[in-house]
């Protein structure tokens, strides 16, 4: 990477309408629900597999 032409950028302000931010946050919350369900199911499967392996070693 060429470091001779490096310039620093400072972002001071982002102008965005309040309703646009609200809509974005609602969409993000709605998108998080299926992701949480998928992660929960994967965690349950992983816990079952590891628990089965441990109980198989002990018993």
MARKOLMI-523602 format. One record per residue (C-alpha): residue number from 0; x, y, z. Coordinates in Angstrom, 3 decimals, decimal comma. Layout:
<atoms>
ATOM  seq         x         y         z
ATOM  NUM         X         Y         Z
...
</atoms>
This chain:
<atoms>
ATOM  seq         x         y         z
ATOM    0     0,000     0,000     0,000
ATOM    1     1,296     3,414    -0,946
ATOM    2     1,589     5,500     2,237
ATOM    3     2,807     8,671     0,511
ATOM    4    -0,701     9,885    -0,403
ATOM    5    -2,491     9,195     2,889
ATOM    6    -5,080    11,732     4,028
ATOM    7    -7,027    11,730     7,275
ATOM    8   -10,802    12,139     7,196
ATOM    9   -12,905    13,222    10,174
ATOM   10   -16,686    12,833     9,968
ATOM   11   -18,289    15,640    11,923
ATOM   12   -22,011    15,203    11,288
ATOM   13   -24,418    12,966     9,418
ATOM   14   -27,738    14,568     8,548
ATOM   15   -30,462    11,930     8,394
ATOM   16   -34,197    12,345     8,992
ATOM   17   -35,478    10,916    12,278
ATOM   18   -38,187     8,774    10,644
ATOM   19   -35,589     7,207     8,355
ATOM   20   -33,588     6,146    11,411
ATOM   21   -36,739     4,757    13,067
ATOM   22   -37,640     2,737     9,961
ATOM   23   -34,093     1,371     9,769
ATOM   24   -34,118     0,337    13,432
ATOM   25   -37,505    -1,400    13,061
ATOM   26   -36,245    -3,301    10,010
ATOM   27   -33,087    -4,310    11,899
ATOM   28   -35,170    -5,570    14,843
ATOM   29   -37,436    -7,581    12,530
ATOM   30   -34,418    -9,064    10,739
ATOM   31   -32,869   -10,055    14,072
ATOM   32   -35,793   -12,336    15,011
ATOM   33   -35,159   -15,101    12,416
ATOM   34   -31,419   -14,831    13,022
ATOM   35   -31,979   -15,388    16,750
ATOM   36   -34,210   -18,387    16,050
ATOM   37   -31,599   -19,945    13,747
ATOM   38   -28,797   -19,380    16,260
ATOM   39   -30,925   -20,864    19,047
ATOM   40   -31,663   -24,003    17,028
ATOM   41   -27,988   -24,400    16,104
ATOM   42   -27,010   -23,944    19,757
ATOM   43   -29,529   -26,582    20,847
ATOM   44   -28,199   -29,050    18,265
ATOM   45   -24,599   -28,400    19,260
ATOM   46   -25,446   -28,743    22,953
ATOM   47   -27,247   -32,029    22,276
ATOM   48   -24,332   -33,442    20,300
ATOM   49   -21,740   -32,433    22,893
ATOM   50   -23,978   -33,607    25,752
ATOM   51   -24,488   -36,951    24,015
ATOM   52   -20,777   -37,388    23,507
ATOM   53   -20,025   -36,596    27,149
ATOM   54   -22,763   -38,883    28,488
ATOM   55   -21,518   -41,626    26,152
ATOM   56   -18,031   -41,333    27,605
ATOM   57   -19,242   -41,350    31,197
ATOM   58   -21,899   -44,075    30,903
</atoms>
